[in-house]
Amino acid sequence: MNPTHLFLGTQLDNMSDMKAKGRGARGESSGTSKLSNPEVLSIRSQRAAGRTFASLSEEFGVSVAT
């Protein structure tokens, strides 16, 4: 660990610094993602057209909460 890379701040400061440096994983770049970006877009489109959460979760192999 290099102490010169550290600076004093709050959790909000830390999160803002992470975002400013492009270090926060979001979407399919997150190691815990279950769906790809195209799948998410497809689900949103189908949901807007009236598909149920239950049918979409079954089709894409994820829980309704996902």
C-alpha positions, 0 to 999 in steps of 0.5 A: 500500500502506498500512503501517498495514494490515500486521502482523508474523506467521507464515504461520499467523497470516496464514491465520487472519486471512484465515479470520477475515475471510472472505476465503478462497475455497472451493468454487464461489466459487474462481476455479479451481473446475470443479464447482458445489456441487450437482454436488459433492453429486450426485457424492458421493451417486452415489459412495456409491451405488456409481458409479465415479470413472471413470464420474462423471468422464466424466459431469461432464467432469472428470478422475478426480483432480478 
